[in-house]
Amino acid sequence: MKHEELPDDHSDQLLKVLHRAIRFAIRILAVLMVVVIFWSVADVVYVIYSKVIIPPYFLLDAEDILETFGAFMLVLIAVEIFINIRLYLGSNVIPVELVIATALMAVARKIIVLDLKIVSAEQIIGLALVTLALGISYWLVKQRHLSKN
């Protein structure tokens, strides 16, 4: 999906200033997202380290592995968000397919780390419906993209 950039010769000076301010804010978001990515990687290292130094050493149970997977998925989601920001800054295309894929990854992470002891049936149904809606949306966007090429 394309969006129109404000032309440099636009007559409204206020809109030009506001547009530049928003672009600057998005650049700040990109820098902050890189900081969050490195912070998240450090968290993954910490999670793994804290699990393997507890006796029995170098053994992880299923809960530990799920916690580690969740930490990994958070880093991957942060990377996807950074890519969304970069694509937004670098082109006049809104990466709808990537946004939907990022949302799917976030839902997948939620499902992977879900503690079935504390969630209700309604929450599981809600996650299923969100997953189905995102999957269908992704498929439709992908089909539209393939039919254009």
C-alpha positions as CSV (number, residue, x, y, z in Angstrom):
1,M,0.0,0.0,0.0
2,K,1.5,3.3,-1.0
3,H,1.2,6.6,0.8
4,E,2.0,10.0,-0.6
5,E,5.0,11.8,0.8
6,L,4.6,15.6,1.2
7,P,6.4,17.2,-1.7
8,D,9.3,19.5,-0.8
9,D,7.7,22.4,-2.7
10,H,4.4,22.1,-0.7
11,S,2.9,25.6,-0.1
12,D,1.8,25.1,3.5
13,Q,4.9,25.8,5.6
14,L,3.2,24.4,8.8
15,L,2.6,21.1,7.1
16,K,6.2,21.0,5.9
17,V,7.5,21.6,9.4
18,L,5.2,19.0,10.9
19,H,6.1,16.4,8.3
20,R,9.8,16.9,9.0
21,A,9.1,16.6,12.8
22,I,7.3,13.3,12.3
23,R,10.1,12.0,10.1
24,F,12.6,13.0,12.8
25,A,10.4,11.3,15.5
26,I,10.4,8.1,13.4
27,R,14.2,8.2,13.2
28,I,14.3,8.5,17.0
29,L,12.0,5.4,17.1
30,A,14.4,3.5,14.9
31,V,17.4,4.3,17.1
32,L,15.4,3.4,20.2
33,M,14.3,0.1,18.6
34,V,18.0,-0.8,18.0
35,V,18.6,-0.1,21.7
36,V,15.7,-2.3,22.6
37,I,17.0,-5.1,20.3
38,F,20.4,-5.1,22.0
39,W,18.8,-4.9,25.4
40,S,16.6,-7.9,24.4
41,V,19.6,-9.9,23.2
42,A,21.2,-9.3,26.6
43,D,18.1,-10.5,28.3
44,V,18.1,-13.7,26.2
45,V,21.7,-14.3,27.3
46,Y,20.8,-13.6,30.9
47,V,17.8,-15.9,30.8
48,I,19.9,-18.8,29.4
49,Y,22.7,-18.1,31.8
50,S,20.4,-17.9,34.8
51,K,18.9,-21.3,33.9
52,V,22.1,-23.2,33.2
53,I,23.9,-22.2,36.4
54,I,21.2,-23.6,38.7
55,P,21.6,-27.3,39.6
56,P,21.3,-29.6,37.8
57,Y,23.7,-27.6,35.7
58,F,23.1,-27.2,31.9
59,L,19.7,-28.8,32.1
60,L,16.5,-27.0,31.1
61,D,13.0,-28.2,31.8
62,A,10.1,-27.6,29.5
63,E,9.2,-24.4,31.3
64,D,12.7,-23.0,31.0
65,I,12.8,-23.8,27.3
66,L,9.5,-22.1,26.7
67,E,10.8,-19.0,28.6
68,T,13.9,-19.0,26.4
69,F,11.8,-19.4,23.3
70,G,9.7,-16.4,24.4
71,A,12.8,-14.3,24.9
72,F,14.1,-15.3,21.5
73,M,10.7,-14.5,19.9
74,L,10.7,-11.0,21.6
75,V,14.0,-10.2,19.9
76,L,12.7,-11.4,16.5
77,I,9.6,-9.3,16.9
78,A,11.7,-6.2,17.8
79,V,13.8,-6.8,14.7
80,E,10.6,-7.1,12.6
81,I,9.4,-3.8,14.1
82,F,12.7,-2.2,13.3
83,I,12.4,-3.4,9.7
84,N,8.9,-1.9,9.5
85,I,10.3,1.4,10.7
86,R,13.2,1.3,8.2
87,L,10.9,0.5,5.3
88,Y,8.6,3.3,6.3
89,L,11.5,5.8,6.4
90,G,13.1,4.5,3.2
91,S,10.2,4.3,0.8
92,N,6.7,5.5,0.1
93,V,5.3,2.0,0.7
94,I,3.6,0.9,3.9
95,P,4.8,-2.8,4.3
96,V,1.3,-4.2,5.0
97,E,2.5,-7.8,4.5
98,L,5.4,-7.3,6.9
99,V,3.1,-5.7,9.5
100,I,0.7,-8.6,9.4
101,A,3.6,-11.1,9.6
102,T,5.0,-9.2,12.6
103,A,1.6,-9.4,14.3
104,L,1.4,-13.1,13.5
105,M,4.8,-13.6,15.1
106,A,3.6,-11.7,18.2
107,V,0.5,-13.9,18.5
108,A,2.7,-17.0,17.9
109,R,5.0,-15.9,20.7
110,K,1.9,-15.5,23.0
111,I,0.7,-18.9,22.1
112,I,4.1,-20.5,22.6
113,V,4.6,-19.2,26.1
114,L,0.9,-19.5,27.1
115,D,0.3,-21.1,30.5
116,L,-2.8,-23.2,30.0
117,K,-3.3,-23.4,33.7
118,I,-4.2,-19.7,34.0
119,V,-6.0,-18.8,30.7
120,S,-9.7,-19.1,30.2
121,A,-11.4,-20.8,27.3
122,E,-12.5,-17.3,26.1
123,Q,-8.9,-16.2,25.9
124,I,-7.9,-19.3,23.9
125,I,-10.8,-18.7,21.5
126,G,-9.8,-15.1,21.2
127,L,-6.2,-16.0,20.3
128,A,-7.5,-18.6,17.8
129,L,-9.7,-16.0,16.1
130,V,-6.9,-13.4,16.0
131,T,-4.6,-16.0,14.6
132,L,-7.2,-17.0,12.0
133,A,-7.9,-13.4,11.0
134,L,-4.2,-12.5,10.7
135,G,-3.5,-15.7,8.7
136,I,-6.3,-15.0,6.3
137,S,-5.2,-11.3,6.0
138,Y,-1.7,-12.4,5.3
139,W,-2.8,-14.9,2.7
140,L,-5.1,-12.3,1.0
141,V,-2.3,-9.7,0.9
142,K,0.2,-12.3,-0.4
143,Q,-2.3,-13.4,-3.1
144,R,-2.9,-9.8,-4.2
145,H,0.9,-9.2,-4.3
146,L,1.4,-12.4,-6.4
147,S,-1.4,-11.5,-8.8
148,K,0.2,-8.1,-9.5
149,N,3.5,-9.7,-10.5
